[in-house]
Amino acid sequence: MGVKKENDNFFERVYEVAKLIPYGRVTSYGAIAKSLGAARSARMVGWAMNACGGREDVPAHRVVNRKGILSGKHHFQGTNLMQQLLESEGVEVIDNQIIDFEKLFWDPMKELE
């Protein structure tokens, strides 16, 4: 039971960072983990994004892998919902990869100083 509560707290901290990602920008699982002082916990950030299950206050579609690939897209309802949400914000996606990823990348370590 203690571990679940610890995870819930970590997940909520992940969501707080994710809520700050600006419209039309993206970040990575690892960048969120690093900003929370848990640099080796990118996979746990991914679990948190998967667990947020449609919470409208958490823009999970703006969190991708370190190469700009929509690695979590299968956790969204519909075939291309993650891509559609990003494209609705002006983010170009080709073959599940964000175009101009470096330009669109939002680094919470720099942005939240």
N, C-alpha and C positions, 0 to 999 in steps of 0.2 A: 504493500500500500504506500509506503514512504516514497518509493521510486516514482510512482505515478504522480504524486503531488509535486515532486521535484520536476518531472517532465512538464506538467501543466504550467508551472511557473516559468520554465524555460520557453515553452511554446508561447505563453502570453508576452514574454519579452521579445520574442521573434516577431509576433504580430505587431507590437508597438513600433518596431523598426520598419516593418513592411508598410505600415500605414503612412509612413513619412516619404515613401518613394514617390517622387513627383509624377504627375500625368505625363505620359509620353517618354518616360525614362525607365530603365531596367537596372536590376542589380543581380548578384549571384548569391547562391546559398552560402558559399564560403565567405563572401564579403559581410553578410549579416552575422554569421558565426564569429568572425574576427571582431566585428564591432561590439559584440557581446562578451568579448574576452574568452571565447571558446573556439579558437582558430581551427582546431581539428574536428569541429562538430558540424561540418557542412551537411552531412547526411541527416543529422538530427534536425537541422533547419528544414531540410526536405520533408522529413516526417511531419514537422509542424505545419508546413504548407499543405500537405496532403490532408492533415487532420482538421484544417480550418473549414473544410467542407462547405463551401459556398457562403461563408460569412461575408456579407456585402461590404463590411467595413475593412476587410483585409484584401488588398489588391494582389492576390497570389499570382496572377498572370504576369506580373512585372518581375517575378523572381525566376531566373533561369540558371543554367550551369555556367561554369567559368569560361566557356567558349561561346556563350550566347546561343546555345541550343535549347530548344523548348523540351527539355528532358522530362518535365512533369506533366506534359500535355495530356497523357492518358488518364490523369486524375480529374480532368474537367469533363462535364457532361457534354455530349455531342462530339462530333468528329473533330472539328477544328476550333472549338470555342476559345481556347487559349490564344491561338493565332488571331482569331477574329477580334477578341478584346484588345490585343496589342495593336492590330491594324486600325481599329476604331480610334486609337490614340495617336495615329500617324507613324507607328513603328512598322517598318517594312520587314517582312519575314519571307524567306525563300528556302524551301526544303527544310523546314523546321529550324532555320538558323536566322538570327537577327542580323540584318544588314546594318553596317555602321555601329556594331556593338560597342566599340571603344568610345565612340562619340556620344552614345546614348547612356553609357554606363554611369550609374549613380553610386558613388562609393560612400557608404555611411560613415566610414572612419574619417573622411575628409569633410563631408557635408555636415556632420553632427558634432564637430569639434567645439 
